[in-house]
């Protein structure tokens, strides 16, 4: 068994380094490798961070070109399938019309013209040749779509933040209103209690007793006056009778 000391002093060729790294990456392929882990691993074997950053940009550029190429080819194939479906549908309709009507067969003339157009379309759609100009255009289109999508996400995020802020303000205003109402009710209750506590005690009993005592006296005086008036009238009548 080889001791670690001898392994640490061993030198590897460029091909061996690639093979070792590829095998190590295959072992860790299930979980993937982050950019920071890649930079740290490269620094362990003497590769600078700048070299790793440049190499990663090149790899990302190549990957972007490959994705753009695949997108162009997929769009071509989709367009060809749409053209083929339209070709079959239109020419089947023309054949049915020609078969159900009297006269010579004429449907093959539009069939021939449409077939030539479909053949030229197939040559371009089934070809894997993509020019650098088309790749650059696809990359620019993808970048524009990414910026548009990012702008849309930012707008949705800002709209959600405004809505959340508005809801918080409304809730705060409602809580403040409830607090003000409770505070006003408490103050009014205390004022009412203070007013009730500082008011002099009512004396309805004393007044009622006075009125009850005064009322019989007034009635007796009224009776005496009536009796006196009656006696006076009788005396006056007796005096006139005597004369």
Secondary structure, DSSP 8 states (H G I E B T S, - for coil): ---HHHHHT----HHHHHHHHHHHHHHTTTT---HHHHHHHHHHTT--HHHHHHHHHHHHHHHHHHHHHHHHHHHHHHHHHHHHHHHHHHHHHHHHHHHHSSS---HHHHHHHHHHHHHHHHHHHS-----HHHHHHHHHHHHHHHHHHHHHHHHHHHHHHHHHHHHHHHHHHHHHHHHHHHHHHHHHHHHHHHHHHHS----HHHHHHHHHHHHHHHHHHHHHHHHHHHHHHHHHHHHHHH-
